[in-house]
Amino acid sequence: MIITLGIYYVMPWLRWDRGPELPDQAVLVDLANRRFFFFWIEIWPHEFYFVAGLLIMAGLGLFLFTSALGRVWCGYTCPQTVWTDLFILVERWIEGDRNARLRLHRQKKMDMRKMRLRLTKWVVWFLIALATGGAWVFYFTDAPTLAVDLVTGQAHPVAYTTMLILTATTFVFGGFAREQICIYACPWPRIQAAMMDEDTLTIGYREWRGEPRGKHRKGDGAENLGDCIDCMACVNVCPMGIDIRDGQQMACITCGLCIDACDDIMEKIGKPRGLVDYLALSDEPRERAGQKPRSVWAHVFRPRVILYTTLWSLVGVGLVFALFIRPEIEMTVAPVRNPTFVTLADGSIRNTYDVRLLNKHGEQRPFRITLTGPNDLRVQLEGTPYEAVDVPSSSTHLQRVYVIAPPSSDAAESERTEFRFWVEDLTNGDRAYNDTIFNGRTQ
């Protein structure tokens, strides 16, 4: 809980120096400028394949961990589980342990004590929910600036609306709905069965050891009883309210609370731990026969898990490779079609192109535009007598470019002539190119 909540609440406040002209927030989804910053990585709109790759990795990772260890995502890192655990922790601090909370809940009379405890709990819940909604909007703009604007009432209405919606949903889902979201609203319990098999390590009850149950450990027939004393500890601590002794159930989120509760009871009555434990169904016949179960690694490293791991790794390696080979400058060329060409006073043929230059650097750079192809073609930039143009930092620049062919040249007389635009960063020599067509008068 500390790790997951710490990442969520603290991440927007981390700083990362990108230069004077770029935001210094380490993680920022800059919708206004259509960019995503993640520490030293900057993702542009046309590079959305990076985001798609991360989503694919997240899906494959969910398949991987579920096939190997069951619903560990649901039990340990799902936001619904994490915030529910936090709300229950606050409830325990304010209202007491489980028995005290049950007595307070069953108390029909709303006296001052009950009202004070309930209001205190709800106020703390509301503050947590408000911080949750606030932390979310901090990811989309500069966190310190937005925090001041929120307090002074100068923030955009969208920020307040988003915070209100997330505050309400967190308050209701974490404080009141709780496990009902997992059972009825979340689709993953219905899908997880396709990811799991009899070799998946998940939480189970060693029925061969615990049955028949019985509370009395003395007297006639006590030696025939199993280790389970039917204390209901595993049921009482389960956030989903299920009895793990009834076997695997859709509602189980693999949080392991029943394991801890049962182990405590086993230690108190002098029995071995592990009556409720992480185990695979395929090991039950071996344990019934008195044999040792297979090792954890034997369950984890099996064909299905290896396949998911391979696919996950391939996508990750591909994203890293694409990240390191992507250029720092890019260009796109769009020929102006209306008109296709213009005949100048001296008989020369001129084509017009809209060249969009992208500068991913943190400072302004001079870009020179040239071409390769027929030697008689020449470039002219609109608005400047030079072949170079200054492109602002971390932005695109639309430059109109004219390509002119002399009257008697092959390009002027041909219907279509292929050539290549080049753009060069005069600061460090990086280059990019784009192939296009020159239209002559004979078309």
N, C-alpha and C positions, 0 to 999 in steps of 0.2 A: 504493500500500500504506500509506503514511504517513497519507494522508487517511482512507481507509476504516477502518483500525485505530484511528486517533486518535479518530474519531467514536464507534466502538463502545466503546472502553475509557474515554474521558474523559467522555462524555455523562452518565452517572449521577452524576458528582461535581459537575456544574455546579449552582449555587444560583440561586434565583429567589424574590424576596420577594413573598409573597402575603398577608402579614398574620400576626398572632400565632396564629390558629386554623387555619391551613392549612399543609400541608407546604411546605418551601422547596426541594425538589428540582426542578430545571428540567423533567426528563422522568421521569415516574413513572406506572406502571400500578398504581393502588391498588385491588387486587382486594378487600381487606377492606371498603373503603367504596364499592366499585363505581364508581370514577371514574378518568379518565385525564387527567393533567396534562401539557401540552406548552407550556412557557414561560408565556405569558399566556392560553393556551387551556385551558379545562376542559371535558371531555366527560363527560356523565352517561349512565347506562345507556339511557335512552329516546332518547338522541341517537346511537345506534349507526350511524345513517345516515351520519355523518361518517366513521367507520371504513370502512364499506362503500364510500363514495365514494373514499377514499384507495386502497383495494384495487383499485377499478375503474381509477383513474388509473395505478396501478402496472402493471396488466395492459396497458392501452392504451399506456403508455410503453414497455413491453417490445416490443410490436408495432411501435411507431413506430421505435425505434432499430434493431430487427432489419431492418425493411424498408429503412431508409436505409443502415445501415452493417454489417449482418450481426450476428454474435454478439458485439458489443462488451460487452454485459453479462457474458457468460460469460468473456471474456478479461480484463476489467479490474476488475469490481466484484462478481462472484459470490463469496459467502463461501468456497466450496470452492476457488476459484482463489486468493483472497487468502491464505488460511491455508496452502494448499499452497506458494505462492511464499515465504511466511515460513519454512516448515519447510525448504524447499530452500535458502534463504539461510543458515539456521543450519547446515545440513549442509555447505554450501560453506565457511563460516567454520571449521568444526571439522575436516572431513576433507580439505579442499582442493578443487581444481578438478575438472572432470569426469574427466580421465584419472586423477587420484589416487584418486578415489572408485571408479572402475572397477577399478583395481588392488587396492584394499582389498576390494572386493566379491569379486573372483576369488581372493583369497588364501584357501586352504582351511584353513590352520592358524590357530587362534584364539590368537595370542600376546598378550602383555601390551599391546602398542601398539594392536592392533586392538580388544581388549576395552576399553581406556581410551577410545579415540575413540568407540566405539559407545555405551558407558555415558554418556559426557559428552553426546553428541548426544541420547540418549533422555531424559536428565534435563532438558535445556533444552526439549525438545519437551513433556515432561510439565508443566513450569512454565508454558509458553505455554498449553497446553490447560487447566490449572487456572485460569489467569487468565481464559481465555475463558468457562469455566463460571461463575466468580465474577462476572465483569462482567454476565452475563445475569441472575443473581438480583438484582443491585443495581438493576435497572430496576423491581423489584416492591416494594421497600420502601426506607426511608431508607438510603442507601449507607454513610455513616460508622457508623451504629448497627449495621447488619448486619455490617460488617467486624469490628467489635469482638466481636460475638456469635459470629461464625464462629471467630475466633481463640481465644476463651475457652471454646468448646464449648457456648454457651448458645443458639445459633440453632435454629430449628425443624427437625425431621428432613426436612421437604420441601426446605429449602434445601440441606442436605447431599446429599440424593438427586439433586436436579436438577444440582448441581455435579458429582457423580460421573458421571452419565450424559453430560453435555456434555463433561466432561474425557475420558472414554473415547472418545466418538465423534470428537472433534476430534483426539485422538492417533492414532487408527487411520485416519480418513479423510484427514487432512492428511499424516501421515507415511508410511503404507504403501499405502492404496488409491489415493490421488491421482487420476490420470486415469481409473481404472476407475469411479469414481463418475460422472464425466461421460459415459462411454460406455455404461455398463450400468444405472445407477440413475436418472439424471436424465431426465425425459421431454422436456425442451426440445429436444434435438437432433432428435427425431422430429417436433416441431411446427414448427421454424424454417423448413422448406422451404416451408410455406404462407405465410410472411411475406415470403419473398425472391423476387425475379425476376431477369431478366437485367440490369436496371439497378441492382441493389443493389451498393453499393461494398463489396467484401469482399477478402480476400487471395487472390491468384492468381499464377500463374507465366506469364510471357510466353514461351510455347513457340516462337512464331515467331522469337524472338530467341535463345533459349538452345539450340535443337536444330540439328544433332546435337551431343550432348555429347562432350567429349573432354578428357583431362587434358593431353595433349602439345600445346604451343602452337608447336612448331617442327617442321620437316621437311616432307616431302611431304604435301599434303592438309590442312595446318593452316589454310589460308585458308578451307576449306570448313566448319570447325567453328563451332558457335555459341558464345555467351558463357559458357555453363555448363561449368565444368571438372569437374563431378561430384565435388566435394569433400565432399559429404554434410553440410556445415555446417548447412544448413537442417533436415535431419533430426535431427542431433545435439542441436540446441537445442530442438526441438519437445517441449513437455511431454506431448503426446498420442502421440508416437512415429510420426507419419505423415509421408509424403513429399508436400509440397504440389505437387510437379511432376507428380503423378498426377492433378491436378485437384481440384475441390471435394469434400470428404468430410464425412460426418456428424460425425466426431470433432473437426474443426477448431473451435477456440474463438476464433479471430480475436485472438490475443494479440499478434501482430506480431513475435515473436522471430525467426522465419525471415527476415523483412524485414531486421532489423538485422544478422543473421549474413551474409546474402547481400550486403548493401551493403558490409560490411567487406571481403569477399573481392573484390568488384568493384573497390574502390579499390586493393587490393593488386596486382591484375593489370592495372590501367589501363583498366578498362571502365566504362561509364556505370552509375550506380546504377539501381535499379528493376527488375532482372530478376525479383525477387519483390517485389510491391508491392500496395498497395490499388488495385484496379481493378474495373471492371464488365465482365461478359462481353459486353455489347453493343458495347464499344469494341474488341474484338479485331479484327473485320474492318477497322475504320478504321485501326488501327495497322499491320496487315499490309500495307495499301495505302499506308502512308507518311503518312497523315493524322494530325492531332492528335486526341487523345481529347476527348470532351465534357468540359466543366468540371464540377467537383465539384458546384456548385450546380444544374446541369442534371440531375444524377442524384438529388440530394436532393429538390428541389422537383418532384415528379411526383404524379399524382393520388392514388396510394395513400398516400403520405406525408402529403400535404395533408389527406386524409380522417382519418387517425389523429390528426394534429395538431389538427384542428378538434374532433374528439370529445373528445380529451384536454383541450383548452382549455375546452370547454363544461362538462365535469364540474368542472374546477377553478374556473371562474367561479361555477358554481352553489353549490359548497361555500363559497366566500368570501362570496357573497351571503347564504346561509343562516346563516353564522357571525355576520354583522354585524346581521342582523335578528332573531335569536333573543332572546326576552325574558329578563330577569334574574330574574323571578318567574313561577311557573306554578301552576296549580291544577287538580285533577281532582275531580269530584263523583260519588259513588256513592250513590244512594238506598237506604235500608234497606228491604228488601222484607218483612220478617217482624217486626212487621205492616206492612202498607202505610200505614196511618194509625192514629192514636190519638184517641179522643174524650175530651177533658178534662172535668172536673167542671162547668165553666161552659158546655159544649156546643161549645167551640172544637175545631177539627180541627188536629192536629199531625202533620207529616211529619218524618222523621228522615233526615239525610244525613251521610255520612262525607266530609268535605272534606280532601283532602290538599294541603298548601301546600308549595311548593318555593322555598327561598331560596338563590340562587346567589351571593350576596354573601359577602364574607369576614368579615362581622360580623353579630351578631344584629340583626334588624329587626322592628319592630312592624307587623303586617298587620291591616287592618280588613276585615271581611267584611260586605258589604251585598247588597241585591238590587234589581232593577228588574222591574216587572211590575204586577200588581194592587196598588193603593194600600193595600188592607187586609191584606196579608201583612206579617208582621214576623219578624225574625231573633232567635234566642236561642242563645248559645254555651254549650255545656256546660262547667261548671267555672269560669265567670267571668261577672260581671254586665255586662261591657262587650262592645262589638262588635269589639274588637281583641285580638289574641293575639301574643305574642312568638315568632318562629320563629328557632331557632338558625342560626348561620352555616353555609353550604354543607351544608344538610341539608333533609330533609322533615319536616313536622309533620302528624300526623293529628289533625284536630279534628272532634268531633261537633257538628253544627249542627242546631237545630230551627227549622222554619218553621211559624208558627201563623197560622191564618185564623179570624176571628171567627165565631160560630155562624151568623149570617144572611148572611154574605158570599157573593158569587158563587163564589169559590174553594172555599169549604166545601161548597156545593151542587153544584158542577160535578164531572163525573167526572175530567177532566184539565185542568189549567191550566198553561200554559207561563210560565216566568219565567227570569230570568238572575241567577246569582250573580256578584258582583264581589268581587275582592280588591284592596286598595290598599296599597302600601308607603308608610307614613306618613312615611318618611324623605325620599324623593325624589319621591313621587307616581306611581311606576310602577303600572300597573293590568293586571289580567288578568281574564278572565271565562269562564263556562261555563254553557251553557243546560241546563235540566233541566225536570222536570214535578212539579207539585203534585197529589196525589191527593185528591179530595174524597170525601164519604160516599156519593154516589149510585152508585159503581162496583159 
